[in-house]
Amino acid sequence: MAKRKSTAGRRRVSFEVKAAPGSSVHLAGSFNDWDAGRKQMTDKDGSGVYSCMCMLPKGQHEYKYVIDGVWSVDAENPNFSQNSMGTLNSVIVVE
């Protein structure tokens, strides 16, 4: 689930997803040109909870998690938008 904290002009947003320990987990979205390898998420204690932080400008952003090469929506976020590929993207609004 994505969580927001305030900073000057941009907001610090924390992303978190559960996956099997040892998985390769990345965050891709409208804020990083949907680059599946650009933002790696880490499982700091080996529990299968992967997280990362991003500084995002105000506005609406779409994203997905890429878990072992499989693109997945954020199951903890009820906000979705249909994309041009006929699937869904998770949506976060940064205020």
N, CA, C and O atoms as a printed pandas DataFrame, in Angstrom:
     atom_number atom_name residue_name chain_id  residue_number  x_coord  y_coord  z_coord
0              1         N          MET        A               1    0.846   -1.174    0.000
1              2        CA          MET        A               1    0.000    0.000    0.000
2              3         C          MET        A               1    0.890    1.236    0.000
3              4         O          MET        A               1    1.906    1.265    0.694
4              5         N          ALA        A               2    0.535    2.214   -0.739
5              6        CA          ALA        A               2    1.306    3.447   -0.817
6              7         C          ALA        A               2    0.882    4.397    0.301
7              8         O          ALA        A               2   -0.310    4.557    0.566
8              9         N          LYS        A               3    1.860    5.025    0.956
9             10        CA          LYS        A               3    1.610    6.002    2.013
10            11         C          LYS        A               3    2.348    7.278    1.670
11            12         O          LYS        A               3    3.454    7.235    1.133
12            13         N          ARG        A               4    1.723    8.449    1.988
13            14        CA          ARG        A               4    2.292    9.737    1.602
14            15         C          ARG        A               4    2.782   10.522    2.812
15            16         O          ARG        A               4    2.147   10.506    3.866
16            17         N          LYS        A               5    3.922   11.213    2.659
17            18        CA          LYS        A               5    4.438   12.169    3.642
18            19         C          LYS        A               5    4.836   13.428    2.886
19            20         O          LYS        A               5    5.265   13.346    1.735
20            21         N          SER        A               6    4.702   14.587    3.513
21            22        CA          SER        A               6    4.920   15.864    2.855
22            23         C          SER        A               6    6.384   16.319    2.866
23            24         O          SER        A               6    7.080   16.146    3.867
24            25         N          THR        A               7    6.850   16.898    1.760
25            26        CA          THR        A               7    8.135   17.596    1.661
26            27         C          THR        A               7    7.945   18.756    0.690
27            28         O          THR        A               7    6.885   18.859    0.073
28            29         N          ALA        A               8    8.929   19.624    0.534
29            30        CA          ALA        A               8    8.811   20.833   -0.287
30            31         C          ALA        A               8    8.594   20.506   -1.764
31            32         O          ALA        A               8    9.479   19.949   -2.413
32            33         N          GLY        A               9    7.418   20.852   -2.296
33            34        CA          GLY        A               9    7.133   20.699   -3.720
34            35         C          GLY        A               9    6.831   19.291   -4.168
35            36         O          GLY        A               9    6.088   19.102   -5.131
36            37         N          ARG        A              10    7.368   18.323   -3.517
37            38        CA          ARG        A              10    7.139   16.921   -3.839
38            39         C          ARG        A              10    6.774   16.206   -2.545
39            40         O          ARG        A              10    6.949   16.744   -1.452
40            41         N          ARG        A              11    6.278   15.017   -2.681
41            42        CA          ARG        A              11    5.892   14.238   -1.505
42            43         C          ARG        A              11    6.674   12.927   -1.483
43            44         O          ARG        A              11    6.902   12.290   -2.512
44            45         N          ARG        A              12    7.070   12.556   -0.286
45            46        CA          ARG        A              12    7.724   11.261   -0.095
46            47         C          ARG        A              12    6.621   10.216   -0.013
47            48         O          ARG        A              12    5.735   10.312    0.835
48            49         N          VAL        A              13    6.671    9.233   -0.878
49            50        CA          VAL        A              13    5.646    8.195   -0.921
50            51         C          VAL        A              13    6.319    6.853   -0.675
51            52         O          VAL        A              13    7.300    6.502   -1.330
52            53         N          SER        A              14    5.778    6.118    0.270
53            54        CA          SER        A              14    6.291    4.797    0.618
54            55         C          SER        A              14    5.403    3.744   -0.032
55            56         O          SER        A              14    4.180    3.793    0.098
56            57         N          PHE        A              15    6.012    2.800   -0.726
57            58        CA          PHE        A              15    5.296    1.700   -1.353
58            59         C          PHE        A              15    5.680    0.408   -0.646
59            60         O          PHE        A              15    6.838    0.217   -0.272
60            61         N          GLU        A              16    4.703   -0.481   -0.463
61            62        CA          GLU        A              16    4.959   -1.738    0.234
62            63         C          GLU        A              16    4.080   -2.824   -0.370
63            64         O          GLU        A              16    2.898   -2.608   -0.636
64            65         N          VAL        A              17    4.682   -4.011   -0.586
65            66        CA          VAL        A              17    3.944   -5.141   -1.143
66            67         C          VAL        A              17    4.490   -6.432   -0.545
67            68         O          VAL        A              17    5.673   -6.529   -0.220
68            69         N          LYS        A              18    3.619   -7.411   -0.406
69            70        CA          LYS        A              18    4.029   -8.722    0.095
70            71         C          LYS        A              18    4.300   -9.639   -1.086
71            72         O          LYS        A              18    3.544   -9.669   -2.057
72            73         N          ALA        A              19    5.400  -10.391   -0.982
73            74        CA          ALA        A              19    5.768  -11.373   -2.000
74            75         C          ALA        A              19    6.611  -12.440   -1.305
75            76         O          ALA        A              19    7.015  -12.262   -0.156
76            77         N          ALA        A              20    6.870  -13.521   -1.982
77            78        CA          ALA        A              20    7.674  -14.593   -1.390
78            79         C          ALA        A              20    9.084  -14.084   -1.081
79            80         O          ALA        A              20    9.680  -13.378   -1.893
80            81         N          PRO        A              21    9.615  -14.440    0.090
81            82        CA          PRO        A              21   11.001  -14.063    0.388
82            83         C          PRO        A              21   11.937  -14.529   -0.725
83            84         O          PRO        A              21   11.800  -15.643   -1.230
84            85         N          GLY        A              22   12.879  -13.683   -1.101
85            86        CA          GLY        A              22   13.817  -14.004   -2.172
86            87         C          GLY        A              22   13.343  -13.607   -3.557
87            88         O          GLY        A              22   14.049  -13.833   -4.540
88            89         N          SER        A              23   12.165  -13.021   -3.651
89            90        CA          SER        A              23   11.632  -12.590   -4.949
90            91         C          SER        A              23   12.389  -11.372   -5.464
91            92         O          SER        A              23   13.041  -10.659   -4.701
92            93         N          SER        A              24   12.292  -11.149   -6.762
93            94        CA          SER        A              24   12.780   -9.929   -7.389
94            95         C          SER        A              24   11.574   -9.013   -7.533
95            96         O          SER        A              24   10.645   -9.319   -8.281
96            97         N          VAL        A              25   11.583   -7.874   -6.809
97            98        CA          VAL        A              25   10.417   -6.988   -6.789
98            99         C          VAL        A              25   10.844   -5.575   -7.174
99           100         O          VAL        A              25   11.794   -5.024   -6.617
100          101         N          HIS        A              26   10.124   -4.998   -8.138
101          102        CA          HIS        A              26   10.395   -3.641   -8.601
102          103         C          HIS        A              26    9.088   -2.855   -8.659
103          104         O          HIS        A              26    8.001   -3.431   -8.713
104          105         N          LEU        A              27    9.215   -1.540   -8.647
105          106        CA          LEU        A              27    8.076   -0.632   -8.782
106          107         C          LEU        A              27    8.196    0.075  -10.125
107          108         O          LEU        A              27    9.238    0.647  -10.445
108          109         N          ALA        A              28    7.130    0.031  -10.901
109          110        CA          ALA        A              28    7.103    0.732  -12.190
110          111         C          ALA        A              28    5.838    1.577  -12.237
111          112         O          ALA        A              28    4.784    1.170  -11.749
112          113         N          GLY        A              29    5.961    2.769  -12.836
113          114        CA          GLY        A              29    4.781    3.615  -12.908
114          115         C          GLY        A              29    4.942    4.777  -13.847
115          116         O          GLY        A              29    5.965    4.932  -14.514
116          117         N          SER        A              30    3.904    5.595  -13.886
117          118        CA          SER        A              30    3.908    6.770  -14.749
118          119         C          SER        A              30    5.019    7.739  -14.341
119          120         O          SER        A              30    5.445    8.557  -15.157
120          121         N          PHE        A              31    5.485    7.665  -13.118
121          122        CA          PHE        A              31    6.530    8.550  -12.598
122          123         C          PHE        A              31    7.947    8.105  -12.956
123          124         O          PHE        A              31    8.891    8.866  -12.743
124          125         N          ASN        A              32    8.125    6.892  -13.495
125          126        CA          ASN        A              32    9.463    6.442  -13.922
126          127         C          ASN        A              32    9.427    5.788  -15.303
127          128         O          ASN        A              32   10.194    4.871  -15.594
128          129         N          ASP        A              33    8.523    6.278  -16.140
129          130        CA          ASP        A              33    8.383    5.801  -17.526
130          131         C          ASP        A              33    8.111    4.304  -17.612
131          132         O          ASP        A              33    8.480    3.668  -18.599
132          133         N          TRP        A              34    7.475    3.736  -16.603
133          134        CA          TRP        A              34    7.115    2.318  -16.571
134          135         C          TRP        A              34    8.331    1.414  -16.758
135          136         O          TRP        A              34    8.231    0.343  -17.356
136          137         N          ASP        A              35    9.460    1.845  -16.249
137          138        CA          ASP        A              35   10.709    1.076  -16.336
138          139         C          ASP        A              35   10.705    0.005  -15.245
139          140         O          ASP        A              35   10.871    0.319  -14.067
140          141         N          ALA        A              36   10.518   -1.247  -15.632
141          142        CA          ALA        A              36   10.374   -2.359  -14.691
142          143         C          ALA        A              36   11.651   -2.672  -13.920
143          144         O          ALA        A              36   11.593   -3.400  -12.929
144          145         N          GLY        A              37   12.782   -2.157  -14.330
145          146        CA          GLY        A              37   14.028   -2.446  -13.633
146          147         C          GLY        A              37   14.621   -1.269  -12.893
147          148         O          GLY        A              37   15.672   -1.396  -12.266
148          149         N          ARG        A              38   13.967   -0.132  -12.955
149          150        CA          ARG        A              38   14.558    1.102  -12.427
150          151         C          ARG        A              38   14.461    1.264  -10.910
151          152         O          ARG        A              38   15.397    1.775  -10.296
152          153         N          LYS        A              39   13.365    0.848  -10.296
153          154        CA          LYS        A              39   13.171    1.062   -8.856
154          155         C          LYS        A              39   12.992   -0.289   -8.158
155          156         O          LYS        A              39   11.887   -0.828   -8.095
156          157         N          GLN        A              40   14.097   -0.824   -7.637
157          158        CA          GLN        A              40   14.047   -2.097   -6.934
158          159         C          GLN        A              40   13.508   -1.897   -5.522
159          160         O          GLN        A              40   13.834   -0.918   -4.851
160          161         N          MET        A              41   12.687   -2.832   -5.087
161          162        CA          MET        A              41   12.148   -2.807   -3.740
162          163         C          MET        A              41   12.927   -3.819   -2.900
163          164         O          MET        A              41   13.393   -4.832   -3.421
164          165         N          THR        A              42   13.067   -3.547   -1.602
165          166        CA          THR        A              42   13.864   -4.427   -0.754
166          167         C          THR        A              42   13.024   -5.050    0.352
167          168         O          THR        A              42   12.054   -4.467    0.835
168          169         N          ASP        A              43   13.428   -6.241    0.730
169          170        CA          ASP        A              43   12.840   -6.983    1.843
170          171         C          ASP        A              43   13.899   -6.984    2.940
171          172         O          ASP        A              43   14.715   -7.902    3.021
172          173         N          LYS        A              44   13.882   -5.960    3.777
173          174        CA          LYS        A              44   14.970   -5.718    4.724
174          175         C          LYS        A              44   15.162   -6.818    5.757
175          176         O          LYS        A              44   16.289   -7.066    6.184
176          177         N          ASP        A              45   14.085   -7.483    6.170
177          178        CA          ASP        A              45   14.236   -8.495    7.216
178          179         C          ASP        A              45   13.936   -9.917    6.748
179          180         O          ASP        A              45   13.872  -10.833    7.568
180          181         N          GLY        A              46   13.751  -10.115    5.434
181          182        CA          GLY        A              46   13.512  -11.454    4.899
182          183         C          GLY        A              46   12.116  -11.998    5.164
183          184         O          GLY        A              46   11.883  -13.200    5.034
184          185         N          SER        A              47   11.185  -11.122    5.535
185          186        CA          SER        A              47    9.824  -11.559    5.871
186          187         C          SER        A              47    8.886  -11.626    4.665
187          188         O          SER        A              47    7.760  -12.110    4.779
188          189         N          GLY        A              48    9.348  -11.142    3.513
189          190        CA          GLY        A              48    8.486  -11.115    2.336
190          191         C          GLY        A              48    7.719   -9.823    2.178
191          192         O          GLY        A              48    6.813   -9.741    1.350
192          193         N          VAL        A              49    8.065   -8.804    2.961
193          194        CA          VAL        A              49    7.458   -7.474    2.818
194          195         C          VAL        A              49    8.496   -6.574    2.151
195          196         O          VAL        A              49    9.519   -6.240    2.747
196          197         N          TYR        A              50    8.220   -6.192    0.918
197          198        CA          TYR        A              50    9.141   -5.380    0.117
198          199         C          TYR        A              50    8.687   -3.928    0.153
199          200         O          TYR        A              50    7.491   -3.638    0.108
200          201         N          SER        A              51    9.655   -3.020    0.235
201          202        CA          SER        A              51    9.294   -1.604    0.297
202          203         C          SER        A              51   10.319   -0.741   -0.428
203          204         O          SER        A              51   11.447   -1.158   -0.691
204          205         N          CYS        A              52    9.884    0.479   -0.741
205          206        CA          CYS        A              52   10.761    1.493   -1.321
206          207         C          CYS        A              52   10.101    2.851   -1.129
207          208         O          CYS        A              52    8.909    2.940   -0.836
208          209         N          MET        A              53   10.887    3.898   -1.297
209          210        CA          MET        A              53   10.397    5.269   -1.184
210          211         C          MET        A              53   10.623    5.976   -2.515
211          212         O          MET        A              53   11.602    5.710   -3.212
212          213         N          CYS        A              54    9.711    6.875   -2.860
213          214        CA          CYS        A              54    9.836    7.712   -4.054
214          215         C          CYS        A              54    9.432    9.134   -3.690
215          216         O          CYS        A              54    8.571    9.343   -2.835
216          217         N          MET        A              55   10.052   10.102   -4.337
217          218        CA          MET        A              55    9.650   11.501   -4.217
218          219         C          MET        A              55    8.802   11.819   -5.445
219          220         O          MET        A              55    9.307   11.828   -6.568
220          221         N          LEU        A              56    7.535   12.075   -5.233
221          222        CA          LEU        A              56    6.610   12.287   -6.345
222          223         C          LEU        A              56    6.008   13.686   -6.296
223          224         O          LEU        A              56    5.724   14.208   -5.218
224          225         N          PRO        A              57    5.815   14.292   -7.474
225          226        CA          PRO        A              57    5.137   15.587   -7.519
226          227         C          PRO        A              57    3.644   15.407   -7.251
227          228         O          PRO        A              57    3.108   14.304   -7.347
228          229         N          LYS        A              58    2.996   16.502   -6.917
229          230        CA          LYS        A              58    1.556   16.462   -6.705
230          231         C          LYS        A              58    0.866   15.996   -7.977
231          232         O          LYS        A              58    1.337   16.251   -9.085
232          233         N          GLY        A              59   -0.248   15.314   -7.802
233          234        CA          GLY        A              59   -1.027   14.854   -8.946
234          235         C          GLY        A              59   -1.339   13.377   -8.857
235          236         O          GLY        A              59   -1.027   12.717   -7.866
236          237         N          GLN        A              60   -1.960   12.865   -9.910
237          238        CA          GLN        A              60   -2.341   11.456   -9.981
238          239         C          GLN        A              60   -1.237   10.665  -10.652
239          240         O          GLN        A              60   -0.703   11.079  -11.680
240          241         N          HIS        A              61   -0.895    9.525  -10.070
241          242        CA          HIS        A              61    0.150    8.650  -10.606
242          243         C          HIS        A              61   -0.376    7.218  -10.668
243          244         O          HIS        A              61   -1.071    6.761   -9.761
244          245         N          GLU        A              62   -0.034    6.518  -11.750
245          246        CA          GLU        A              62   -0.405    5.118  -11.894
246          247         C          GLU        A              62    0.844    4.272  -11.707
247          248         O          GLU        A              62    1.948    4.691  -12.055
248          249         N          TYR        A              63    0.660    3.066  -11.150
249          250        CA          TYR        A              63    1.811    2.201  -10.897
250          251         C          TYR        A              63    1.414    0.735  -10.832
251          252         O          TYR        A              63    0.236    0.394  -10.718
252          253         N          LYS        A              64    2.422   -0.121  -10.909
253          254        CA          LYS        A              64    2.283   -1.559  -10.706
254          255         C          LYS        A              64    3.557   -2.078  -10.063
255          256         O          LYS        A              64    4.620   -1.465  -10.164
256          257         N          TYR        A              65    3.429   -3.214   -9.404
257          258        CA          TYR        A              65    4.593   -3.922   -8.893
258          259         C          TYR        A              65    4.980   -4.980   -9.926
259          260         O          TYR        A              65    4.116   -5.574  -10.570
260          261         N          VAL        A              66    6.278   -5.208  -10.077
261          262        CA          VAL        A              66    6.763   -6.250  -10.977
262          263         C          VAL        A              66    7.463   -7.278  -10.085
263          264         O          VAL        A              66    8.579   -7.060   -9.613
264          265         N          ILE        A              67    6.780   -8.397   -9.868
265          266        CA          ILE        A              67    7.248   -9.430   -8.949
266          267         C          ILE        A              67    7.679  -10.643   -9.764
267          268         O          ILE        A              67    6.858  -11.321  -10.383
268          269         N          ASP        A              68    8.985  -10.902   -9.750
269          270        CA          ASP        A              68    9.561  -11.997  -10.548
270          271         C          ASP        A              68    9.088  -11.933  -11.996
271          272         O          ASP        A              68    8.755  -12.955  -12.595
272          273         N          GLY        A              69    9.062  -10.719  -12.555
273          274        CA          GLY        A              69    8.705  -10.508  -13.949
274          275         C          GLY        A              69    7.216  -10.402  -14.222
275          276         O          GLY        A              69    6.824  -10.153  -15.362
276          277         N          VAL        A              70    6.372  -10.583  -13.209
277          278        CA          VAL        A              70    4.916  -10.520  -13.382
278          279         C          VAL        A              70    4.404   -9.166  -12.894
279          280         O          VAL        A              70    4.622   -8.787  -11.743
280          281         N          TRP        A              71    3.720   -8.442  -13.785
281          282        CA          TRP        A              71    3.174   -7.128  -13.457
282          283         C          TRP        A              71    1.902   -7.320  -12.632
283          284         O          TRP        A              71    0.991   -8.039  -13.042
284          285         N          SER        A              72    1.848   -6.667  -11.462
285          286        CA          SER        A              72    0.728   -6.856  -10.541
286          287         C          SER        A              72    0.231   -5.520   -9.999
287          288         O          SER        A              72    1.021   -4.616   -9.729
288          289         N          VAL        A              73   -1.094   -5.407   -9.842
289          290        CA          VAL        A              73   -1.647   -4.223   -9.196
290          291         C          VAL        A              73   -1.411   -4.324   -7.695
291          292         O          VAL        A              73   -1.081   -5.393   -7.181
292          293         N          ASP        A              74   -1.578   -3.222   -7.006
293          294        CA          ASP        A              74   -1.450   -3.156   -5.553
294          295         C          ASP        A              74   -2.761   -3.653   -4.951
295          296         O          ASP        A              74   -3.760   -2.935   -4.972
296          297         N          ALA        A              75   -2.768   -4.868   -4.418
297          298        CA          ALA        A              75   -3.985   -5.469   -3.862
298          299         C          ALA        A              75   -4.503   -4.705   -2.646
299          300         O          ALA        A              75   -5.672   -4.848   -2.288
300          301         N          GLU        A              76   -3.659   -3.900   -2.006
301          302        CA          GLU        A              76   -4.049   -3.135   -0.833
302          303         C          GLU        A              76   -4.623   -1.763   -1.189
303          304         O          GLU        A              76   -5.137   -1.059   -0.319
304          305         N          ASN        A              77   -4.537   -1.384   -2.465
305          306        CA          ASN        A              77   -5.024   -0.075   -2.905
306          307         C          ASN        A              77   -6.305   -0.271   -3.726
307          308         O          ASN        A              77   -6.261   -0.904   -4.780
308          309         N          PRO        A              78   -7.448    0.264   -3.259
309          310        CA          PRO        A              78   -8.707    0.064   -3.977
310          311         C          PRO        A              78   -8.876    0.962   -5.204
311          312         O          PRO        A              78   -9.888    0.860   -5.898
312          313         N          ASN        A              79   -7.914    1.832   -5.486
313          314        CA          ASN        A              79   -8.027    2.780   -6.597
314          315         C          ASN        A              79   -7.312    2.248   -7.835
315          316         O          ASN        A              79   -6.104    2.015   -7.815
316          317         N          PHE        A              80   -8.072    2.061   -8.910
317          318        CA          PHE        A              80   -7.553    1.504  -10.151
318          319         C          PHE        A              80   -7.967    2.354  -11.338
319          320         O          PHE        A              80   -8.917    3.134  -11.273
320          321         N          SER        A              81   -7.221    2.180  -12.433
321          322        CA          SER        A              81   -7.558    2.819  -13.700
322          323         C          SER        A              81   -7.243    1.824  -14.805
323          324         O          SER        A              81   -6.210    1.157  -14.764
324          325         N          GLN        A              82   -8.129    1.720  -15.795
325          326        CA          GLN        A              82   -7.866    0.824  -16.914
326          327         C          GLN        A              82   -6.797    1.446  -17.802
327          328         O          GLN        A              82   -6.813    2.651  -18.053
328          329         N          ASN        A              83   -5.865    0.618  -18.279
329          330        CA          ASN        A              83   -4.804    1.121  -19.150
330          331         C          ASN        A              83   -5.050    0.725  -20.597
331          332         O          ASN        A              83   -6.020    0.028  -20.895
332          333         N          SER        A              84   -4.188    1.158  -21.487
333          334        CA          SER        A              84   -4.355    0.914  -22.923
334          335         C          SER        A              84   -4.141   -0.545  -23.308
335          336         O          SER        A              84   -4.433   -0.930  -24.440
336          337         N          MET        A              85   -3.636   -1.363  -22.387
337          338        CA          MET        A              85   -3.404   -2.776  -22.672
338          339         C          MET        A              85   -4.586   -3.634  -22.235
339          340         O          MET        A              85   -4.545   -4.859  -22.355
340          341         N          GLY        A              86   -5.647   -2.990  -21.725
341          342        CA          GLY        A              86   -6.838   -3.712  -21.308
342          343         C          GLY        A              86   -6.734   -4.305  -19.907
343          344         O          GLY        A              86   -7.573   -5.115  -19.514
344          345         N          THR        A              87   -5.715   -3.909  -19.153
345          346        CA          THR        A              87   -5.581   -4.355  -17.770
346          347         C          THR        A              87   -5.722   -3.136  -16.860
347          348         O          THR        A              87   -6.031   -2.039  -17.325
348          349         N          LEU        A              88   -5.495   -3.333  -15.572
349          350        CA          LEU        A              88   -5.642   -2.248  -14.614
350          351         C          LEU        A              88   -4.298   -1.799  -14.063
351          352         O          LEU        A              88   -3.360   -2.589  -13.955
352          353         N          ASN        A              89   -4.220   -0.522  -13.715
353          354        CA          ASN        A              89   -3.080    0.054  -12.994
354          355         C          ASN        A              89   -3.605    0.541  -11.648
355          356         O          ASN        A              89   -4.749    0.986  -11.552
356          357         N          SER        A              90   -2.783    0.461  -10.617
357          358        CA          SER        A              90   -3.111    1.072   -9.336
358          359         C          SER        A              90   -2.906    2.574   -9.469
359          360         O          SER        A              90   -2.055    3.023  -10.237
360          361         N          VAL        A              91   -3.682    3.349   -8.726
361          362        CA          VAL        A              91   -3.640    4.802   -8.814
362          363         C          VAL        A              91   -3.425    5.380   -7.414
363          364         O          VAL        A              91   -4.058    4.958   -6.446
364          365         N          ILE        A              92   -2.523    6.349   -7.333
365          366        CA          ILE        A              92   -2.314    7.116   -6.097
366          367         C          ILE        A              92   -2.398    8.592   -6.447
367          368         O          ILE        A              92   -1.888    9.022   -7.482
368          369         N          VAL        A              93   -3.041    9.363   -5.585
369          370        CA          VAL        A              93   -3.117   10.805   -5.765
370          371         C          VAL        A              93   -2.256   11.454   -4.686
371          372         O          VAL        A              93   -2.483   11.249   -3.493
372          373         N          VAL        A              94   -1.275   12.230   -5.107
373          374        CA          VAL        A              94   -0.381   12.932   -4.201
374          375         C          VAL        A              94   -0.870   14.367   -4.100
375          376         O          VAL        A              94   -0.975   15.066   -5.108
376          377         N          GLU        A              95   -1.169   14.809   -2.879
377          378        CA          GLU        A              95   -1.711   16.150   -2.673
378          379         C          GLU        A              95   -0.694   17.069   -2.042
379          380         O          GLU        A              95   -0.987   18.239   -1.798
